[in-house]
Amino acid sequence: MRVLIIDDQASLLESMREFFEGRGWEVSTALRGGQGLQMAHSINPSLVVLDLRLPDMDGQRVLEQLRQEMPGTQVIVVTAFQDMENTIGCIKLGAFDFIHKPIDINELDAALDRFTKVSVAQKSQQQPDPATFNHSSEGNSYIVGKSKSMKEVFKKIAMVSDSKVTVLIQGESGTGKELIARAIHYQGSFRKLPFMVVDCSTLVDTLTESQLFGYEKGAFTGAEITRKGTLELAGEGTIFFDEIGELPLRLQSKLLRFLHEKEYARVGGSELMHSDARILAATNLDLARMASEGHMRTDLFYRLQVVTIHAPPLRNRRSDIPLLACHFLKKMRRKFNIPVKTLTSGAMNQLENYSWPGNVRQLENCLTRAAVLTKASVLTNQDIMNALSETQGEISKNLSFKTLAEVEKEHILSVVASKNGNLGEVCQTLGISRPTLRTKLRLYGYE
């Protein structure tokens, strides 16, 4: 097979040439976008590896032309920037995959493996799994990540952002479920329409119905004027039901009817009103178990999970921690006017090895606390440890209701962090063998 590599860095082109030739590919290279387009038409490559930042033209324009004029050629986008809007734009234009600079050989190998599998499936006239080549990313709230699990999230966002399909976002507290919901809205065709949030965990049962559906004048004591509800205010935009598992059963039946009929009536009114709002929902609960135990309507559960997106816990995407840390430290300058601080290697190691039961939210809080309380421009391992000790109270409620297996996992990962990844010392502290420890770490997705 033949690959065309388009990048303005001659040294990178040479490295990529060696990589592909070592795997049996025929390699052609181009330093400019225009040159790359001409070569693509001349040699008809199976694959193009395209840098987004080119000297003569925008990489997205090159991608768009390649996909329009040569639909049989797949494109892997390479970018040095954590620009999620650019990334999702490329995926919507038809990019097969995307990788970040500096290029990780394992990441490139994985992308090449996915390309090969899809090519074999197409030649066999099979339908490849769309998730292997449709990715994307965030919305007006920034999502950071290049790990495999986050790429799967980006793919799903790209697939649903332009549709009205109902989406259920599942994940632990602090994993960024609302950010995913906002990404679906703001990266899609309906970004200029309202995005409304309903926090089901804070709803008062007696007021919920009027809040969602609105009410007519005189519907109840104190209803002196007619008021629109969330469904009406959202129009054709998006309504995000956060913690949908907390919605009272009485309201679940009304929401189910709306999802089915797209109709509702204000409290105290008889006129049926129509809404074409898109419904997104999120939960950190096991809705399937709730449905089986009678705490949630089974039909609503199935209606909500037309498409499901799983927000991965931070412990399963450790390779994203350096990116997240850099993002949060820069964010503090904008939000709190705190000079950008850096991390020592020991501090970064501490972050990467901690178990993060509070997930991304806890990581951000930890870094914010460390940056605020440290006068130095560089955060050390001790600064991180001090900040972590104070964040434990933030997650104590979650820990009180964890299973024995979850408690064991958090304890093991905490010991790994305290020993800086020295598995020999971890085994000695825990009193278990190295094979047992390795088995458990693989089970926990420890990278």
N, C-alpha and C positions, 0 to 999 in steps of 0.2 A: 504494500500500500504506500501511497505517497502523501506526505504532509508538507504544507506550506507554512512557514513561520514568518510572521510580519511583526517586526520590532525594530525600534531605532537604536538599540544598543548592540553594537557589533560583538561585544564580549558575550552577551547573553545568547545571541544567535549561534555563536560557535559552541557554547555549552549545550544548547538545545540540539544542535546538529549531532553532537557526540551521543547525547541521550537517545535520540530517535534511531540513529544509525546502529547503535548498539543493540537495538531491539528489532533490527531488520527492516526499517522503513527507508524509503527513498525520500531524501530531504531537499527542499528548495527554500530559499530565504529571500526576504525583501526588507529594506530599511524604511520604506515609505508606503503609505496607504495606496496611493495611485499605482505605484509599481506593483504592489501586491495584488491589486485587482486585475491588472493586465496579465500577470503571471498565472493567476488562478484560472482565467479563461484559457490560457495557453496549455497548462499542464493538467487541468481538471483534477485537483487533489481530492482524496477521500476526506481529509481533515485539514482545517486551517487553525493555527494557534495565533491569536490576534491580540496585540497590545492595544489598550484603549487610548493611550496617549501617544500620538504620532505627530511628526513635525508638519506634515502637509495637509492633513485632514483629520476630522474627528473619527475616532475608532468606531463609534456607533454608526456613522454613515457608511463606513467600510462594511461593517456587519450587515446593515440593512441591504446594501447592494448585493452582497454575497448570497444572502438568504433569498432575495427576490430573483436573482439571475441564475443562481446555481443551487437550487433547493436540495439537491442530492449531496451537497458538501456540508459537513457539520463543522461548527466553529467552537473552539474553546477560547474563552476570553481571559486575558491576563491583565491584571490591574495592580498598581502599587498603592492604590488609594482605597480607604475603607468607606467609599461613597456608596451607600446602599441604594440611593435613588438611581445612580448609574447602573448598578448591578441589576436591579429589577427591570430597568429599561432594556438592558441587553437580553435578559431572559425572555422578555415579552417579544423582542425582535427575533427570537429563535435561537439564541446561543445554546449550545449543547451543554456546556458546563462553564464554570469560572474558577480560576485559581488566583491567589494573591502573590505578589512579590514581597520579599524574596521567595523564589519558587522552592517549595518543599518537594523533593524528588518523590517521596511516598505519596504526596497529594497528586502529583502529576501522573504517577503510575496508576493510582486509583481511578483517575479520570480516563486514562487510556484504556483501562480494563473495562469501564462502563461503556466506552465507545465501541470496543470490540464486541461486547455482548449484544449491544443494540444492532450493530452491523450484521452479526450472525442471525439475529432474530428477523431482521428485515429481509435478508437473503432467503431465509426459510419461509418467507411470507407469513411470519408470525407478528403479532402486535406486541411491540416492546412495552414494558411498563412505563407510562408517561413520567412517573416520578424519577426515572433515571436520567431524564434530560430536560425537564422543565423546572427551573429553580427561580428564586427571586429573593426579595428582601423587603425592607421595611416601609414605614410611612412617615408622617410628620414627627413622630417620636422615634429617635434613632435606635436601631437594633444593631448590635455588633456581634459578629461571629463568622468564623470560617471553618468550624468543625463539621464533621460529617452530619451530626444530628441537627445542627442549625441549617445546613444546606437543605435538609429535608423539609424543614420549616419554611425556608425561602421558596422552595419549589411549590409547596401547597399554597402559599400566599399568592404567588404568580398565577396559579391555576384558578383561584376563586375570586380574585380582586375585581374582575370586570363582570362578575355574574351576581345574581340575586340569591344564590343558593344559601341555605342556612348552614352555619358553621359552628361546631362545638370545639372549644379550645380547652384542653385538659392539661393539668400540670400542678405541681406543688406550689405553695405560697411563695411569692418572690421570684418566680421564673419568668415573669414578663408577659403574662397572658393578655393584659390590656394593651401593651405595646403591639402585640401581634394583631389584635383586633383593630387598632388604629392603623396599622400598616395595611391591612386588607382594605380599609376604607380609603385612606389617603393615597394609596398607590393604584387605585382603580379608577374606573370611569365616573364614579359618583363622588369624587373627592370634594367637589364644590357644594355638595348637598350637606345637610346637617349630620353630625355624629353625636348621638345622644347616649348617655351612660345611665343605666339603672342598676344601682347596687342593691341586690336582693337581700343582702345580709343586714341592711339598715332599714328596710321597709317596715312600716307599722301596718299590721294586718288590716286595721279598719280604714286606713287611708290609701292603701295600695291600689285598689281598683280605680278610685277617682284620679290618682296620680297617673296611672297608665292610660286609662280610657277617657279621662276628662269627666265633667259633670254638667248637667243642665241647671239653670237657675231654679232654686226651690227643691232640688233633689234631696237635700237633707238640711238639718238645722245649721245655719251659717252659710249656706250656698246662696249668696245674694246675687251673684252674677254667673253666667255660663263661662266655664273655663275649658280650654283645650288640654288634652292629656298628652303624654309623651308620644303615643302613636301618631297623633294628629300633627304635633309639632315637628316630628321627624320627616313628614312628607314622604318623599321617595328616597330619603337618605338611609342611614344605618342606625339601628338601635342595638346597643351592646348590653346584654344582661349579665352583669358580673355576679359570680357566686349563684348561679341559677339553681343549684341544689337547695338554696335557702328559701326559694319562692314557696309561699304557703300553698297547700294542696288545693284550697278553694280557688286560688288564682291560676293554678296550673291548667285547670280545665278551660278557663277562659283564654289563656294564652294558646292552648292547643287548638281551640276553635279558630282563633285568629290566624295561626299558621296554616290551617287547613283551608279556610274560606277567604282569608284576607279581609274579613269584615268584623266590625265591632260596633257597639253602641255605647254612648256616654251613659254614665250613671244617671238614672232618672229620666232617660230618653228612650224612645222607641225606634227612632230612625237609625237604620243600619248605615254605617259609614265605611268607606273603602280606604285601605292603605296599602301602598306597594313598598313599604319600608323593608329593608333587608334586616334579618335578625341574626346577630352573632351572640353566642353565649360562652361563658367560661365557668370552670369549676375546679376546685382542688379535691372534690369528693369522688367517691366511687359511685357514679350514678346507676350503674347496672345493679350493684348490690342494693342501693336505696330502692330501686324499682322492685327488686325481688322481695324486699322486706316491707313493701307497701308505703314507703315514705316518698315515693315519686311515681307519678303516672307512667306506666310502661309505654303507652302510646306516645306520650310527650317525649320520653327518652329517645325513642326511635325516630321521632320527627325531628328532634334537635340534631341528631348525629348523622345528617345527610353526608357531611364531610367533617372529619375529625382531624384536628391538628394537635399534636402532643408537644407541649413546651418542655424541653428536656431540663432536668435538674443540673445545676452547675457542676456537681461532682462527675457528671457524665460528659462534660464538655470542657475539660480542664485546659485543652489547648487554646481555648478562647480567653482564658483569664488574663494573659498579658495584654491582649487587645482591649478587653473591658477595663482593666486598670488604667491603661493609657487614656482611654476615652473619658473615664470618670475624673481623672486628675485634670484633664483639659476642661471638662465641663464645669469644674469648681471655679475656674478663673472667670467664666462667663456668669455663673450663677451667684457666687459668693465673693467675687473679686479677690480670690486667693491666688497668689502666684503659682504657676504650674510647678509641681514638684516631681522629682524622679524617685525611683526605687533602687535600693542596692540589690545585688544578686541574691543576698540572703533574704531580704524582704520579699522579693518576687517568688523565691522558693517556698517561703512560708505561705504565701497566697495560693500557689499552685498545689500545695500538698494538704491544705486544710479541707475539711469535709463540707463546709458551707451548708449546714442544714437550713439556713434562711435564704439560700440561693443568691441570685444576682442582687436582690435588694439588700441583703446583709453585706455583700461585698462592697456595694456603693456606700452604705452607711459606715462600714469599717474604714474605708479609705478617706471618707469625708472627715470622720472623727480624727483620724491620724494626721491628716493635713492641717486641720484647724488647731490641734493641740501641739503641733511640732513647729518650732520656729525655723529649724534648719530647712534648707532647700532639698535635702535628700532624706527620704524616709528609710529607716533601718528596720531590721528584723524585730528589734525590741519595740519600736513604734507600732508595728503591726500587731505584735503580741499584746501590747497594752490596749490597743483599740479593740482587738478581738475579745479580750476578757470583759470589756464593757458591753459588747453586743450580745453576750450570752443571755442577758435578761430579756432581750427583744424576742427570743425564740423559745423561752421557757414554756410558754403555753403549748406550743406545738409538741415539745418533747414529752409533756406529761401524758399524751395520748398515743404514743408510738408503740408499735409491736416490739416484742423482744428481739426479733430479727433486725428491725430498724435501729434499735438502741445499740445492738452489737455492731452493726455496720458503722454507725457514727463513732462509736468508741474506737474501733480498729483504725478508721481513717484519721481520727484525731491523734492517735498514738503515732501513726505514720508521719503526720505533719510535725509532731513534737520531736521526732527523731530524724527530721529532715530527709525522710525516704530511706534511711539505713535499715534494710529489712532484717539484718541480723539482730540489731538492737530491738527492733519491733517484736520479733519472735521471742526474744528473751524476756521482754516486758510482759507480753501477753501469755507466755507459757505455751506457745503452739509451735508446730514444726513449720519449716519454710514452705514445703509443698502445700500444707493446709492454708498458710497465709496467701500464697500465690493464687490458689483456687478461689479464695474469698475475694481477693482484689479483682480478679477477672470477672467474678460475678457482679461486683459493684461497678464495673465499667471504669476501673482505675486506669488512667493512661500514663 
